[in-house]
Amino acid sequence: MTDLLRVENLRKTFITGGPPWNRSKVAALSDVSITVQRGRTLGLVGESGSGKSTLGRCILGLTKLDSGQVIFDGVEVQGLSGRALMDFRRRVQPVFQDPFGSLDPRWTVGRSVRESLDCFHIGTPADRDRRVLDLFKRVGLNPGLAGRLPNHLSGGQRQRVAIAAALASEPELIIADEPVSALDMSVQAQILNLLLDLQEDLGVACIFITHDLGVVEHVSDDVAVLFHGSIVEMGDTDQIMMRPEHQYTRTLLAAVPRPAPTHPR
């Protein structure tokens, strides 16, 4: 199986706020290297502040990296412009943590899903209208909701809309940044199962960013563990779960709530 995405020796440093004489550098990412294979999900796990979201934003091009390489389908992403950059943006799509924040509150949710179809000139206007309704059905939403504003939908419905918007351009890689952490537990399970079903049907690769190793165990083929901006462990999910080598990984696993077989229901 070939690599769809390779990140090599990526570094990113931020300057803390305050007056010039009181500023300091914070290394968000230090020599981070990961690979994502076609059709597989890489779970990127670590506590808050470990650099997970920064890595996702660097891959997407939303945050400028200091050094290193992001190589997608054999092409280095840095320096892309014009049609090549548009093609990369069509093929790599994000799903953010807060669907209410990622959807324009002034637009109907149908228009938000259609936006990438318009931007990338996919199909005729009539084709785009049909595509939007098909996407609503695919993510388990009533197409009649397409004319509503985001604040008229529940959190789970809004996240389904965000997933439909990400799928609209038929991407090859989705970067999902904590896509279920803001949802109730029952809704979390629905969204996770939806993502698994979509990946199986469409063959899209995914970077699933989370702090919860229990979620990673459910959705990921491979795992990369970030600690203070560095990858401390990476490998097959079953291997990491059964035989973690780094103490930080073992600490994360110990924090996952497990049902006690001896405890009465």
C-alpha positions as CSV (number, residue, x, y, z in Angstrom):
1,M,0.0,0.0,0.0
2,T,1.4,3.4,-1.0
3,D,1.8,6.5,1.1
4,L,-0.7,9.2,0.3
5,L,0.9,11.7,2.7
6,R,4.3,12.1,4.2
7,V,5.3,14.6,6.7
8,E,9.1,14.8,7.3
9,N,11.0,16.6,10.1
10,L,8.3,19.3,10.5
11,R,9.0,22.1,13.0
12,K,6.8,24.9,14.2
13,T,7.6,27.5,16.8
14,F,5.3,30.2,18.2
15,I,6.2,33.5,19.9
16,T,4.3,34.1,23.1
17,G,2.5,37.5,23.5
18,G,3.5,40.4,25.6
19,P,6.0,43.2,25.2
20,P,9.1,42.5,23.1
21,W,11.4,42.2,26.1
22,N,9.2,39.6,27.7
23,R,8.5,37.3,24.7
24,S,9.6,33.7,24.5
25,K,9.6,30.9,21.9
26,V,7.4,27.8,22.3
27,A,8.2,24.8,20.2
28,A,4.8,23.4,19.2
29,L,6.3,20.8,16.9
30,S,9.8,19.3,16.9
31,D,11.0,17.1,14.0
32,V,7.6,15.5,13.5
33,S,7.5,12.8,10.8
34,I,4.3,10.7,10.0
35,T,2.9,8.8,7.0
36,V,-0.7,8.2,6.0
37,Q,-1.5,5.4,3.6
38,R,-4.3,5.5,1.0
39,G,-7.6,4.4,2.5
40,R,-6.3,4.1,6.1
41,T,-6.9,6.2,9.2
42,L,-4.1,7.5,11.3
43,G,-5.1,8.4,14.8
44,L,-3.1,11.3,16.1
45,V,-3.4,11.3,19.8
46,G,-2.0,13.4,22.7
47,E,-3.2,15.7,25.5
48,S,-4.2,19.3,25.0
49,G,-1.3,21.4,24.0
50,S,0.8,18.5,22.6
51,G,0.7,20.0,19.0
52,K,-2.0,17.8,17.4
53,S,-4.1,20.7,15.9
54,T,-1.0,22.6,14.9
55,L,0.2,19.6,12.9
56,G,-3.2,19.3,11.2
57,R,-3.2,23.0,10.3
58,C,0.4,22.8,9.0
59,I,-0.6,19.9,6.7
60,L,-3.7,21.9,5.5
61,G,-1.6,25.0,4.9
62,L,-3.5,27.0,7.4
63,T,-0.4,27.5,9.5
64,K,3.0,28.2,8.0
65,L,5.6,25.7,9.2
66,D,9.2,26.8,10.1
67,S,11.0,23.8,8.4
68,G,10.3,20.3,7.1
69,Q,8.2,19.0,4.3
70,V,4.6,18.0,3.7
71,I,4.5,15.7,0.6
72,F,1.0,14.8,-0.7
73,D,0.8,12.1,-3.4
74,G,4.5,12.6,-4.3
75,V,4.3,16.5,-4.5
76,E,5.7,18.9,-1.9
77,V,2.9,21.1,-0.7
78,Q,4.9,24.1,0.3
79,G,5.2,26.5,-2.6
80,L,2.2,25.3,-4.5
81,S,0.2,28.0,-6.2
82,G,-2.5,28.6,-8.8
83,R,-4.2,25.5,-10.1
84,A,-1.9,23.1,-8.3
85,L,-2.8,24.6,-4.9
86,M,-6.5,24.5,-5.8
87,D,-6.2,20.8,-6.6
88,F,-4.5,20.1,-3.3
89,R,-7.3,21.9,-1.4
90,R,-9.9,19.9,-3.3
91,R,-8.2,16.6,-2.4
92,V,-7.5,17.4,1.3
93,Q,-10.4,18.6,3.4
94,P,-10.8,19.4,7.1
95,V,-13.6,18.6,9.6
96,F,-13.2,20.9,12.7
97,Q,-14.1,20.3,16.3
98,D,-16.8,22.9,16.5
99,P,-19.3,22.6,13.6
100,F,-21.1,25.8,14.7
101,G,-17.9,27.7,14.3
102,S,-17.0,26.2,11.0
103,L,-20.4,26.8,9.3
104,D,-21.3,30.4,8.3
105,P,-24.3,31.3,10.5
106,R,-25.7,33.5,7.7
107,W,-25.8,30.7,5.2
108,T,-28.2,27.8,4.9
109,V,-26.4,24.5,5.6
110,G,-27.1,23.4,2.0
111,R,-25.2,26.4,0.8
112,S,-22.3,25.5,3.1
113,V,-22.2,22.0,1.6
114,R,-22.3,23.4,-1.9
115,E,-19.6,26.0,-1.4
116,S,-16.7,23.7,-2.4
117,L,-18.6,22.5,-5.5
118,D,-18.9,26.2,-6.6
119,C,-15.3,27.0,-5.7
120,F,-13.8,24.0,-7.6
121,H,-16.4,24.3,-10.5
122,I,-17.6,20.7,-10.1
123,G,-20.5,19.9,-12.4
124,T,-23.3,22.1,-13.6
125,P,-25.4,24.2,-11.2
126,A,-28.2,21.5,-11.5
127,D,-25.6,18.8,-10.8
128,R,-24.4,20.7,-7.7
129,D,-28.0,20.9,-6.3
130,R,-28.5,17.2,-6.8
131,R,-25.0,16.5,-5.2
132,V,-25.9,18.5,-2.1
133,L,-29.1,16.5,-1.5
134,D,-27.3,13.2,-2.2
135,L,-24.6,14.2,0.4
136,F,-27.3,15.0,3.0
137,K,-28.7,11.5,2.5
138,R,-25.2,9.9,2.6
139,V,-24.5,11.4,6.1
140,G,-27.9,10.5,7.4
141,L,-29.7,13.8,7.2
142,N,-33.1,14.6,5.8
143,P,-32.5,16.6,2.6
144,G,-35.3,18.9,3.7
145,L,-32.8,20.4,6.3
146,A,-30.7,21.9,3.5
147,G,-32.7,25.2,3.6
148,R,-32.1,25.7,7.4
149,L,-29.6,27.8,9.2
150,P,-27.0,26.2,11.4
151,N,-28.6,27.4,14.6
152,H,-31.7,25.5,13.8
153,L,-29.9,22.2,13.9
154,S,-28.6,20.1,16.8
155,G,-24.8,19.7,17.4
156,G,-24.8,16.2,15.9
157,Q,-26.7,17.4,12.8
158,R,-24.3,20.3,12.3
159,Q,-21.3,17.9,12.5
160,R,-23.0,15.7,9.9
161,V,-23.3,18.8,7.7
162,A,-19.6,19.6,8.2
163,I,-18.7,16.0,7.1
164,A,-21.0,16.4,4.1
165,A,-19.2,19.7,3.2
166,A,-15.8,17.9,3.5
167,L,-17.0,15.1,1.2
168,A,-18.5,17.4,-1.4
169,S,-15.2,17.7,-3.4
170,E,-14.5,14.0,-3.3
171,P,-11.3,14.3,-1.3
172,E,-8.7,11.6,-0.9
173,L,-7.7,12.7,2.7
174,I,-9.8,14.1,5.5
175,I,-8.2,15.8,8.5
176,A,-10.7,15.5,11.4
177,D,-9.7,17.6,14.4
178,E,-11.5,16.4,17.5
179,P,-14.7,16.0,15.5
180,V,-16.7,14.4,18.3
181,S,-15.3,15.9,21.5
182,A,-18.0,18.7,21.7
183,L,-20.9,16.2,21.3
184,D,-22.9,14.0,23.7
185,M,-21.7,10.4,24.2
186,S,-24.5,8.9,22.2
187,V,-24.1,11.3,19.3
188,Q,-20.3,10.7,19.4
189,A,-20.9,7.1,18.7
190,Q,-23.2,7.9,15.8
191,I,-20.6,10.3,14.2
192,L,-17.8,7.8,14.7
193,N,-19.7,5.0,13.1
194,L,-20.7,7.3,10.2
195,L,-17.0,8.2,9.6
196,L,-16.1,4.5,9.6
197,D,-18.9,3.6,7.1
198,L,-18.0,6.5,4.8
199,Q,-14.3,5.5,4.8
200,E,-15.3,1.9,3.9
201,D,-17.6,3.0,1.2
202,L,-15.4,5.8,-0.3
203,G,-11.9,4.6,0.4
204,V,-10.9,8.0,1.7
205,A,-7.8,8.3,4.0
206,C,-8.2,10.1,7.3
207,I,-6.1,11.8,10.1
208,F,-8.2,11.5,13.2
209,I,-7.0,14.0,15.8
210,T,-8.1,13.3,19.4
211,H,-7.0,13.1,23.0
212,D,-9.0,9.9,23.6
213,L,-7.1,6.6,22.9
214,G,-10.4,4.8,23.4
215,V,-11.8,6.6,20.3
216,V,-8.6,5.9,18.4
217,E,-8.9,2.2,19.2
218,H,-12.3,2.2,17.6
219,V,-11.6,4.2,14.4
220,S,-7.9,4.0,13.5
221,D,-5.7,1.6,11.6
222,D,-2.5,3.3,12.8
223,V,-1.6,5.5,15.8
224,A,0.9,8.3,16.3
225,V,1.4,9.6,19.8
226,L,2.4,13.2,20.3
227,F,4.0,14.4,23.5
228,H,5.2,18.0,23.9
229,G,5.4,18.5,20.1
230,S,7.3,15.2,19.3
231,I,6.2,11.8,18.1
232,V,7.1,9.4,20.9
233,E,5.5,6.3,19.4
234,M,3.9,5.3,16.1
235,G,2.6,2.0,14.7
236,D,-0.3,-0.3,14.1
237,T,-3.2,0.4,16.4
238,D,-3.5,-3.2,17.9
239,Q,0.3,-3.2,18.5
240,I,0.2,0.2,20.3
241,M,-2.9,-0.8,22.4
242,M,-1.5,-4.2,23.4
243,R,2.2,-3.4,23.8
244,P,2.8,0.3,24.3
245,E,6.5,1.0,24.6
246,H,6.6,4.6,25.8
247,Q,5.6,5.6,29.3
248,Y,3.4,8.5,28.1
249,T,1.4,6.1,25.9
250,R,0.9,3.8,28.8
251,T,-0.3,6.8,30.9
252,L,-2.8,7.7,28.2
253,L,-4.1,4.1,28.0
254,A,-4.5,4.0,31.8
255,A,-6.7,7.1,31.6
256,V,-9.2,5.4,29.2
257,P,-12.3,4.4,31.2
258,R,-13.0,0.6,31.0
259,P,-16.0,-1.3,32.3
260,A,-15.2,-3.5,35.3
261,P,-16.3,-7.1,34.6
262,T,-16.8,-7.8,38.3
263,H,-18.9,-4.7,38.9
264,P,-22.7,-5.2,38.9
265,R,-24.6,-3.3,36.2
